[in-house]
Amino acid sequence: MRCSRRSAPFSGPTSRDAALERATPKARTIFKAYKTSYVRVMGLHESIGAMRARLQASWMALGPWSCFINLNPAELSSPIVFEVAGHKITFDDDGRPRNRHAALKRLEIIAKNPVACSIFFRIFIRAFVSVFFMWDSAKGRQVVDPACPCPFGEVLSWYFR
């Protein structure tokens, strides 16, 4: 019978642990710094595992989530992506783009600039939570104006992946 890594019982120190014990103090320090930082890099397997643990703790403390929202921003038509990628798009008085590239050229620009897409997605998400959740990123919490209540009610936390 074959067991996956997750379902296998703890079998003691791994070869990585043994190698770390034999390593120099400088190497151990570098590994600890790496281990501390890779959990915070969005998208890595370790960050997803850490986020899953935080979400499960939140669920245990506060109960299951009451709302899920899926957002799908379109970087192919966003001027922010092309601005960050170095291809400024200007608009006429009616709001129509003047120098917009053909679809194939836009796809090439996006493929060559994944960081621009990442920046756009972060801007998009931050704007969404700021407007719809009334989330103040500087304070790390919801700031509700009594004159304009949040359409989603009280928001205790949010995340994106």
Backbone as JSON Lines, residues from 0, in Angstrom:
{"i":0,"aa":"M","n":[0.85,-1.18,0.0],"ca":[0.0,0.0,0.0],"c":[0.88,1.23,0.0]}
{"i":1,"aa":"R","n":[0.54,2.18,-0.83],"ca":[1.34,3.38,-0.97],"c":[0.68,4.52,-0.21]}
{"i":2,"aa":"C","n":[1.45,5.24,0.56],"ca":[0.91,6.37,1.34],"c":[1.46,7.67,0.79]}
{"i":3,"aa":"S","n":[0.63,8.69,0.79],"ca":[1.12,10.0,0.39],"c":[1.9,10.6,1.56]}
{"i":4,"aa":"R","n":[2.66,11.65,1.25],"ca":[3.48,12.29,2.27],"c":[2.64,12.84,3.41]}
{"i":5,"aa":"R","n":[1.47,13.36,3.07],"ca":[0.63,13.97,4.11],"c":[0.01,12.94,5.04]}
{"i":6,"aa":"S","n":[-0.33,11.77,4.5],"ca":[-1.01,10.8,5.35],"c":[-0.02,9.89,6.1]}
{"i":7,"aa":"A","n":[1.26,9.93,5.72],"ca":[2.24,9.09,6.39],"c":[2.48,9.59,7.8]}
{"i":8,"aa":"P","n":[2.66,8.68,8.75],"ca":[2.94,9.13,10.12],"c":[4.31,9.76,10.21]}
{"i":9,"aa":"F","n":[4.52,10.58,11.21],"ca":[5.8,11.25,11.39],"c":[6.87,10.2,11.64]}
{"i":10,"aa":"S","n":[7.91,10.25,10.85],"ca":[8.93,9.2,10.92],"c":[10.26,9.71,11.46]}
{"i":11,"aa":"G","n":[10.25,10.83,12.12],"ca":[11.5,11.34,12.67],"c":[12.13,12.38,11.76]}
{"i":12,"aa":"P","n":[13.37,12.74,12.06],"ca":[14.03,13.8,11.3],"c":[14.21,13.42,9.83]}
{"i":13,"aa":"T","n":[14.09,14.39,8.98],"ca":[14.27,14.17,7.55],"c":[15.74,14.34,7.2]}
{"i":14,"aa":"S","n":[16.08,14.0,5.98],"ca":[17.46,14.18,5.53],"c":[17.82,15.66,5.52]}
{"i":15,"aa":"R","n":[16.83,16.54,5.28],"ca":[17.09,17.98,5.33],"c":[17.47,18.4,6.74]}
{"i":16,"aa":"D","n":[16.77,17.86,7.75],"ca":[17.1,18.19,9.14],"c":[18.51,17.71,9.49]}
{"i":17,"aa":"A","n":[18.85,16.51,9.03],"ca":[20.18,15.97,9.31],"c":[21.25,16.81,8.62]}
{"i":18,"aa":"A","n":[20.99,17.23,7.39],"ca":[21.95,18.07,6.66],"c":[22.09,19.42,7.34]}
{"i":19,"aa":"L","n":[21.0,19.94,7.87],"ca":[21.05,21.23,8.55],"c":[21.87,21.15,9.84]}
{"i":20,"aa":"E","n":[21.79,20.02,10.52],"ca":[22.59,19.86,11.74],"c":[24.09,19.83,11.42]}
{"i":21,"aa":"R","n":[24.45,19.27,10.27],"ca":[25.85,19.2,9.88],"c":[26.36,20.5,9.27]}
{"i":22,"aa":"A","n":[25.46,21.41,8.9],"ca":[25.84,22.64,8.21],"c":[26.55,23.61,9.14]}
{"i":23,"aa":"T","n":[27.24,24.56,8.53],"ca":[27.93,25.6,9.3],"c":[26.9,26.55,9.88]}
{"i":24,"aa":"P","n":[27.27,27.32,10.9],"ca":[26.33,28.28,11.47],"c":[25.81,29.3,10.45]}
{"i":25,"aa":"K","n":[26.69,29.74,9.53],"ca":[26.25,30.69,8.5],"c":[25.19,30.06,7.6]}
{"i":26,"aa":"A","n":[25.41,28.81,7.23],"ca":[24.44,28.12,6.36],"c":[23.11,27.95,7.08]}
{"i":27,"aa":"R","n":[23.13,27.65,8.36],"ca":[21.89,27.52,9.13],"c":[21.16,28.85,9.21]}
{"i":28,"aa":"T","n":[21.91,29.94,9.38],"ca":[21.31,31.28,9.44],"c":[20.64,31.61,8.1]}
{"i":29,"aa":"I","n":[21.32,31.32,7.02],"ca":[20.75,31.59,5.69],"c":[19.5,30.75,5.48]}
{"i":30,"aa":"F","n":[19.53,29.49,5.87],"ca":[18.36,28.63,5.71],"c":[17.18,29.13,6.54]}
{"i":31,"aa":"K","n":[17.44,29.57,7.76],"ca":[16.36,30.1,8.61],"c":[15.76,31.35,7.99]}
{"i":32,"aa":"A","n":[16.62,32.22,7.43],"ca":[16.11,33.43,6.77],"c":[15.26,33.06,5.56]}
{"i":33,"aa":"Y","n":[15.74,32.09,4.79],"ca":[14.99,31.63,3.62],"c":[13.65,31.04,4.04]}
{"i":34,"aa":"K","n":[13.69,30.21,5.06],"ca":[12.47,29.55,5.54],"c":[11.46,30.58,6.05]}
{"i":35,"aa":"T","n":[11.95,31.63,6.69],"ca":[11.08,32.68,7.2],"c":[10.47,33.48,6.07]}
{"i":36,"aa":"S","n":[11.23,33.7,4.99],"ca":[10.74,34.57,3.92],"c":[9.9,33.85,2.88]}
{"i":37,"aa":"Y","n":[10.17,32.57,2.57],"ca":[9.43,31.95,1.48],"c":[7.97,31.72,1.83]}
{"i":38,"aa":"V","n":[7.62,31.71,3.09],"ca":[6.22,31.58,3.47],"c":[5.45,32.85,3.11]}
{"i":39,"aa":"R","n":[6.15,33.96,2.99],"ca":[5.51,35.24,2.7],"c":[5.46,35.59,1.2]}
{"i":40,"aa":"V","n":[6.0,34.75,0.34],"ca":[5.98,35.0,-1.1],"c":[4.72,34.38,-1.67]}
{"i":41,"aa":"M","n":[3.78,35.24,-2.08],"ca":[2.49,34.77,-2.56],"c":[2.66,33.84,-3.76]}
{"i":42,"aa":"G","n":[1.93,32.75,-3.74],"ca":[1.93,31.82,-4.84],"c":[2.8,30.6,-4.64]}
{"i":43,"aa":"L","n":[3.8,30.69,-3.77],"ca":[4.62,29.52,-3.51],"c":[3.83,28.51,-2.7]}
{"i":44,"aa":"H","n":[4.17,27.25,-2.85],"ca":[3.47,26.19,-2.14],"c":[3.45,26.43,-0.63]}
{"i":45,"aa":"E","n":[4.57,26.91,-0.1],"ca":[4.66,27.14,1.34],"c":[3.73,28.27,1.79]}
{"i":46,"aa":"S","n":[3.6,29.33,0.98],"ca":[2.71,30.44,1.36],"c":[1.25,29.99,1.34]}
{"i":47,"aa":"I","n":[0.91,29.12,0.39],"ca":[-0.46,28.62,0.33],"c":[-0.75,27.75,1.55]}
{"i":48,"aa":"G","n":[0.23,26.94,1.96],"ca":[0.06,26.13,3.17],"c":[-0.1,26.98,4.4]}
{"i":49,"aa":"A","n":[0.69,28.07,4.5],"ca":[0.58,28.97,5.65],"c":[-0.77,29.68,5.63]}
{"i":50,"aa":"M","n":[-1.22,30.09,4.44],"ca":[-2.51,30.77,4.34],"c":[-3.64,29.8,4.71]}
{"i":51,"aa":"R","n":[-3.52,28.55,4.28],"ca":[-4.53,27.56,4.62],"c":[-4.62,27.38,6.14]}
{"i":52,"aa":"A","n":[-3.47,27.35,6.81],"ca":[-3.47,27.2,8.27],"c":[-4.14,28.4,8.94]}
{"i":53,"aa":"R","n":[-3.84,29.62,8.45],"ca":[-4.48,30.81,9.03],"c":[-5.99,30.8,8.79]}
{"i":54,"aa":"L","n":[-6.4,30.36,7.59],"ca":[-7.83,30.32,7.3],"c":[-8.55,29.27,8.15]}
{"i":55,"aa":"Q","n":[-7.92,28.13,8.35],"ca":[-8.53,27.11,9.2],"c":[-8.63,27.59,10.64]}
{"i":56,"aa":"A","n":[-7.63,28.3,11.12],"ca":[-7.7,28.87,12.47],"c":[-8.81,29.9,12.56]}
{"i":57,"aa":"S","n":[-8.94,30.72,11.53],"ca":[-10.02,31.72,11.49],"c":[-11.38,31.03,11.5]}
{"i":58,"aa":"W","n":[-11.5,29.97,10.75],"ca":[-12.76,29.24,10.69],"c":[-13.11,28.65,12.06]}
{"i":59,"aa":"M","n":[-12.11,28.1,12.73],"ca":[-12.37,27.52,14.05],"c":[-12.77,28.6,15.06]}
{"i":60,"aa":"A","n":[-12.16,29.75,14.98],"ca":[-12.44,30.82,15.95],"c":[-13.73,31.57,15.63]}
{"i":61,"aa":"L","n":[-14.0,31.81,14.33],"ca":[-15.12,32.68,13.96],"c":[-16.27,31.97,13.27]}
{"i":62,"aa":"G","n":[-16.09,30.71,12.92],"ca":[-17.1,29.99,12.18],"c":[-16.82,30.06,10.69]}
{"i":63,"aa":"P","n":[-17.59,29.33,9.88],"ca":[-17.32,29.3,8.44],"c":[-17.58,30.66,7.79]}
{"i":64,"aa":"W","n":[-16.95,30.85,6.66],"ca":[-17.1,32.13,5.96],"c":[-18.51,32.24,5.43]}
{"i":65,"aa":"S","n":[-18.98,33.46,5.34],"ca":[-20.33,33.67,4.87],"c":[-20.38,34.16,3.43]}
{"i":66,"aa":"C","n":[-19.23,34.47,2.86],"ca":[-19.24,35.03,1.51],"c":[-17.93,34.71,0.8]}
{"i":67,"aa":"F","n":[-18.03,34.26,-0.43],"ca":[-16.87,34.09,-1.31],"c":[-17.1,34.94,-2.54]}
{"i":68,"aa":"I","n":[-16.08,35.63,-2.98],"ca":[-16.19,36.45,-4.19],"c":[-15.04,36.06,-5.1]}
{"i":69,"aa":"N","n":[-15.35,35.74,-6.34],"ca":[-14.31,35.46,-7.34],"c":[-14.21,36.66,-8.27]}
{"i":70,"aa":"L","n":[-13.03,37.19,-8.38],"ca":[-12.78,38.32,-9.27],"c":[-11.87,37.84,-10.39]}
{"i":71,"aa":"N","n":[-12.13,38.29,-11.6],"ca":[-11.31,37.91,-12.74],"c":[-10.96,39.15,-13.54]}
{"i":72,"aa":"P","n":[-9.96,39.9,-13.09],"ca":[-9.59,41.12,-13.82],"c":[-8.98,40.78,-15.18]}
{"i":73,"aa":"A","n":[-9.3,41.57,-16.19],"ca":[-8.84,41.31,-17.55],"c":[-7.63,42.2,-17.85]}
{"i":74,"aa":"E","n":[-6.44,41.62,-17.77],"ca":[-5.23,42.4,-18.03],"c":[-5.07,42.73,-19.51]}
{"i":75,"aa":"L","n":[-5.75,42.0,-20.38],"ca":[-5.62,42.23,-21.82],"c":[-6.19,43.59,-22.22]}
{"i":76,"aa":"S","n":[-7.16,44.1,-21.47],"ca":[-7.77,45.37,-21.83],"c":[-7.47,46.48,-20.83]}
{"i":77,"aa":"S","n":[-6.6,46.23,-19.87],"ca":[-6.3,47.22,-18.85],"c":[-5.16,48.15,-19.26]}
{"i":78,"aa":"P","n":[-5.39,49.44,-19.26],"ca":[-4.29,50.36,-19.59],"c":[-3.18,50.36,-18.53]}
{"i":79,"aa":"I","n":[-3.51,49.96,-17.3],"ca":[-2.5,49.93,-16.23],"c":[-1.4,48.94,-16.58]}
{"i":80,"aa":"V","n":[-1.75,47.78,-17.09],"ca":[-0.76,46.76,-17.45],"c":[0.21,47.31,-18.49]}
{"i":81,"aa":"F","n":[-0.33,47.96,-19.51],"ca":[0.52,48.46,-20.59],"c":[1.33,49.67,-20.15]}
{"i":82,"aa":"E","n":[0.79,50.45,-19.25],"ca":[1.54,51.58,-18.69],"c":[2.76,51.07,-17.91]}
{"i":83,"aa":"V","n":[2.55,50.06,-17.07],"ca":[3.65,49.48,-16.29],"c":[4.65,48.8,-17.21]}
{"i":84,"aa":"A","n":[4.16,48.2,-18.31],"ca":[5.04,47.51,-19.25],"c":[5.76,48.47,-20.2]}
{"i":85,"aa":"G","n":[5.47,49.77,-20.09],"ca":[6.16,50.76,-20.92],"c":[5.46,51.11,-22.21]}
{"i":86,"aa":"H","n":[4.2,50.75,-22.37],"ca":[3.43,51.04,-23.58],"c":[2.23,51.9,-23.19]}
{"i":87,"aa":"K","n":[2.44,53.21,-23.12],"ca":[1.38,54.11,-22.67],"c":[0.26,54.18,-23.7]}
{"i":88,"aa":"I","n":[-0.95,54.09,-23.21],"ca":[-2.14,54.21,-24.06],"c":[-2.79,55.56,-23.73]}
{"i":89,"aa":"T","n":[-3.04,56.33,-24.76],"ca":[-3.71,57.62,-24.57],"c":[-5.16,57.49,-25.02]}
{"i":90,"aa":"F","n":[-5.99,58.41,-24.55],"ca":[-7.43,58.35,-24.83],"c":[-7.88,59.67,-25.45]}
{"i":91,"aa":"D","n":[-8.87,59.59,-26.32],"ca":[-9.43,60.82,-26.9],"c":[-10.47,61.4,-25.95]}
{"i":92,"aa":"D","n":[-11.13,62.46,-26.35],"ca":[-12.09,63.14,-25.48],"c":[-13.31,62.28,-25.13]}
{"i":93,"aa":"D","n":[-13.62,61.32,-25.96],"ca":[-14.75,60.43,-25.7],"c":[-14.37,59.23,-24.84]}
{"i":94,"aa":"G","n":[-13.09,59.09,-24.49],"ca":[-12.64,57.97,-23.66],"c":[-12.21,56.75,-24.44]}
{"i":95,"aa":"R","n":[-12.14,56.87,-25.77],"ca":[-11.68,55.74,-26.59],"c":[-10.16,55.76,-26.7]}
{"i":96,"aa":"P","n":[-9.53,54.58,-26.65],"ca":[-8.07,54.54,-26.76],"c":[-7.61,54.95,-28.16]}
{"i":97,"aa":"R","n":[-6.53,55.74,-28.2],"ca":[-5.99,56.2,-29.49],"c":[-4.97,55.23,-30.06]}
{"i":98,"aa":"N","n":[-4.05,54.8,-29.25],"ca":[-2.93,54.0,-29.75],"c":[-2.93,52.6,-29.13]}
{"i":99,"aa":"R","n":[-4.07,51.98,-29.13],"ca":[-4.2,50.63,-28.58],"c":[-3.68,49.62,-29.59]}
{"i":100,"aa":"H","n":[-2.85,48.69,-29.14],"ca":[-2.27,47.68,-30.01],"c":[-3.32,46.63,-30.39]}
{"i":101,"aa":"A","n":[-3.03,45.9,-31.46],"ca":[-3.89,44.79,-31.86],"c":[-3.82,43.7,-30.79]}
{"i":102,"aa":"A","n":[-4.8,42.81,-30.8],"ca":[-4.9,41.79,-29.75],"c":[-3.65,40.93,-29.66]}
{"i":103,"aa":"L","n":[-3.07,40.51,-30.78],"ca":[-1.88,39.67,-30.76],"c":[-0.7,40.41,-30.13]}
{"i":104,"aa":"K","n":[-0.54,41.69,-30.46],"ca":[0.55,42.48,-29.88],"c":[0.34,42.66,-28.37]}
{"i":105,"aa":"R","n":[-0.91,42.86,-27.95],"ca":[-1.19,42.98,-26.51],"c":[-0.86,41.68,-25.79]}
{"i":106,"aa":"L","n":[-1.18,40.53,-26.39],"ca":[-0.84,39.24,-25.79],"c":[0.68,39.08,-25.67]}
{"i":107,"aa":"E","n":[1.42,39.52,-26.67],"ca":[2.89,39.45,-26.61],"c":[3.43,40.32,-25.49]}
{"i":108,"aa":"I","n":[2.9,41.53,-25.35],"ca":[3.35,42.44,-24.3],"c":[3.07,41.83,-22.93]}
{"i":109,"aa":"I","n":[1.89,41.26,-22.76],"ca":[1.53,40.64,-21.48],"c":[2.43,39.44,-21.19]}
{"i":110,"aa":"A","n":[2.7,38.62,-22.2],"ca":[3.55,37.44,-22.01],"c":[4.97,37.83,-21.63]}
{"i":111,"aa":"K","n":[5.45,38.95,-22.14],"ca":[6.82,39.4,-21.85],"c":[6.92,40.15,-20.53]}
{"i":112,"aa":"N","n":[5.79,40.54,-19.95],"ca":[5.79,41.35,-18.73],"c":[4.87,40.77,-17.67]}
{"i":113,"aa":"P","n":[5.19,39.62,-17.1],"ca":[4.32,39.05,-16.06],"c":[4.27,39.91,-14.8]}
{"i":114,"aa":"V","n":[5.33,40.66,-14.54],"ca":[5.34,41.53,-13.36],"c":[4.3,42.63,-13.51]}
{"i":115,"aa":"A","n":[4.14,43.15,-14.71],"ca":[3.13,44.18,-14.95],"c":[1.74,43.64,-14.64]}
{"i":116,"aa":"C","n":[1.48,42.39,-15.02],"ca":[0.18,41.77,-14.73],"c":[0.0,41.59,-13.23]}
{"i":117,"aa":"S","n":[1.06,41.22,-12.55],"ca":[1.0,41.05,-11.09],"c":[0.72,42.38,-10.4]}
{"i":118,"aa":"I","n":[1.39,43.43,-10.85],"ca":[1.15,44.76,-10.27],"c":[-0.28,45.19,-10.51]}
{"i":119,"aa":"F","n":[-0.78,44.97,-11.72],"ca":[-2.17,45.32,-12.03],"c":[-3.14,44.56,-11.13]}
{"i":120,"aa":"F","n":[-2.9,43.25,-10.95],"ca":[-3.81,42.45,-10.12],"c":[-3.81,42.97,-8.69]}
{"i":121,"aa":"R","n":[-2.64,43.31,-8.16],"ca":[-2.56,43.83,-6.79],"c":[-3.31,45.17,-6.68]}
{"i":122,"aa":"I","n":[-3.14,46.05,-7.66],"ca":[-3.86,47.33,-7.67],"c":[-5.37,47.08,-7.73]}
{"i":123,"aa":"F","n":[-5.78,46.15,-8.59],"ca":[-7.19,45.83,-8.76],"c":[-7.8,45.33,-7.46]}
{"i":124,"aa":"I","n":[-7.12,44.38,-6.81],"ca":[-7.63,43.81,-5.57],"c":[-7.68,44.86,-4.47]}
{"i":125,"aa":"R","n":[-6.6,45.64,-4.33],"ca":[-6.57,46.68,-3.29],"c":[-7.7,47.69,-3.5]}
{"i":126,"aa":"A","n":[-7.95,48.07,-4.75],"ca":[-9.04,49.01,-5.04],"c":[-10.4,48.39,-4.7]}
{"i":127,"aa":"F","n":[-10.57,47.12,-5.05],"ca":[-11.84,46.45,-4.75],"c":[-12.1,46.41,-3.26]}
{"i":128,"aa":"V","n":[-11.14,45.95,-2.47],"ca":[-11.37,45.84,-1.03],"c":[-11.49,47.22,-0.37]}
{"i":129,"aa":"S","n":[-10.81,48.2,-0.95],"ca":[-10.93,49.55,-0.4],"c":[-12.34,50.11,-0.61]}
{"i":130,"aa":"V","n":[-12.91,49.89,-1.79],"ca":[-14.23,50.45,-2.11],"c":[-15.36,49.59,-1.55]}
{"i":131,"aa":"F","n":[-15.32,48.28,-1.8],"ca":[-16.45,47.43,-1.44],"c":[-16.4,46.9,-0.01]}
{"i":132,"aa":"F","n":[-15.21,46.7,0.54],"ca":[-15.1,46.24,1.92],"c":[-14.78,47.37,2.87]}
{"i":133,"aa":"M","n":[-14.5,48.57,2.32],"ca":[-14.09,49.73,3.12],"c":[-12.89,49.38,4.0]}
{"i":134,"aa":"W","n":[-11.94,48.68,3.38],"ca":[-10.77,48.19,4.09],"c":[-9.65,49.21,3.96]}
{"i":135,"aa":"D","n":[-9.11,49.63,5.09],"ca":[-7.97,50.55,5.11],"c":[-6.7,49.71,5.23]}
{"i":136,"aa":"S","n":[-5.93,49.62,4.13],"ca":[-4.73,48.79,4.12],"c":[-3.69,49.27,5.11]}
{"i":137,"aa":"A","n":[-3.62,50.58,5.33],"ca":[-2.63,51.11,6.27],"c":[-2.96,50.68,7.7]}
{"i":138,"aa":"K","n":[-4.25,50.64,8.04],"ca":[-4.66,50.25,9.39],"c":[-4.86,48.75,9.52]}
{"i":139,"aa":"G","n":[-5.02,48.05,8.39],"ca":[-5.22,46.61,8.41],"c":[-6.58,46.2,8.95]}
{"i":140,"aa":"R","n":[-7.57,47.06,8.76],"ca":[-8.91,46.73,9.25],"c":[-9.94,47.53,8.47]}
{"i":141,"aa":"Q","n":[-11.18,47.19,8.68],"ca":[-12.28,47.87,8.03],"c":[-12.56,49.18,8.75]}
{"i":142,"aa":"V","n":[-12.74,50.25,7.97],"ca":[-13.1,51.55,8.53],"c":[-14.42,51.96,7.88]}
{"i":143,"aa":"V","n":[-15.49,51.85,8.64],"ca":[-16.83,52.07,8.1],"c":[-17.28,53.49,8.37]}
{"i":144,"aa":"D","n":[-17.79,54.12,7.33],"ca":[-18.38,55.45,7.44],"c":[-19.88,55.26,7.69]}
{"i":145,"aa":"P","n":[-20.42,55.77,8.81],"ca":[-21.85,55.57,9.09],"c":[-22.77,56.11,8.0]}
{"i":146,"aa":"A","n":[-22.32,57.14,7.29],"ca":[-23.15,57.71,6.23],"c":[-23.19,56.8,5.0]}
{"i":147,"aa":"C","n":[-22.2,55.93,4.86],"ca":[-22.12,55.04,3.7],"c":[-21.71,53.65,4.17]}
{"i":148,"aa":"P","n":[-22.66,52.83,4.61],"ca":[-22.3,51.52,5.17],"c":[-21.71,50.58,4.11]}
{"i":149,"aa":"C","n":[-20.95,49.63,4.56],"ca":[-20.33,48.63,3.68],"c":[-21.42,47.72,3.12]}
{"i":150,"aa":"P","n":[-21.44,47.49,1.82],"ca":[-22.48,46.61,1.25],"c":[-22.39,45.16,1.73]}
{"i":151,"aa":"F","n":[-21.23,44.74,2.24],"ca":[-21.06,43.37,2.71],"c":[-21.16,43.26,4.22]}
{"i":152,"aa":"G","n":[-21.48,44.35,4.9],"ca":[-21.55,44.31,6.35],"c":[-20.18,44.35,6.98]}
{"i":153,"aa":"E","n":[-20.03,43.74,8.14],"ca":[-18.75,43.75,8.83],"c":[-17.8,42.74,8.18]}
{"i":154,"aa":"V","n":[-16.62,43.21,7.81],"ca":[-15.6,42.37,7.2],"c":[-14.47,42.23,8.2]}
{"i":155,"aa":"L","n":[-14.25,41.01,8.69],"ca":[-13.19,40.76,9.66],"c":[-11.87,40.47,9.02]}
{"i":156,"aa":"S","n":[-11.88,39.82,7.86],"ca":[-10.63,39.52,7.16],"c":[-10.93,39.22,5.71]}
{"i":157,"aa":"W","n":[-9.89,39.28,4.9],"ca":[-10.0,38.92,3.5],"c":[-8.63,38.43,3.03]}
{"i":158,"aa":"Y","n":[-8.6,37.69,1.96],"ca":[-7.34,37.25,1.37],"c":[-7.53,37.06,-0.12]}
{"i":159,"aa":"F","n":[-6.43,37.04,-0.84],"ca":[-6.5,36.69,-2.24],"c":[-5.4,35.72,-2.58]}
{"i":160,"aa":"R","n":[-5.65,34.93,-3.59],"ca":[-4.68,33.92,-4.0],"c":[-4.6,33.89,-5.5]}
